[in-house]
């Protein structure tokens, strides 16, 4: 049961990551902001899923990417005002 959840969860995180990259690469400000938020969510989800595998380096990398994504979102949100 847990193996199935983790296996399909990995695919969901992959799809979210690809979608967030698409949004971040947009030239439209609002789409880029949505991409930053989605990147943060997908990276945090990846960290939550992979913690079950004891891949602490991957968890740390996901948490760092989460911080970078939300920091980029916050900075761009300020510039948009």
Order of alpha helices (4+ residues) and beta strands (2+ residues): alpha-alpha-alpha
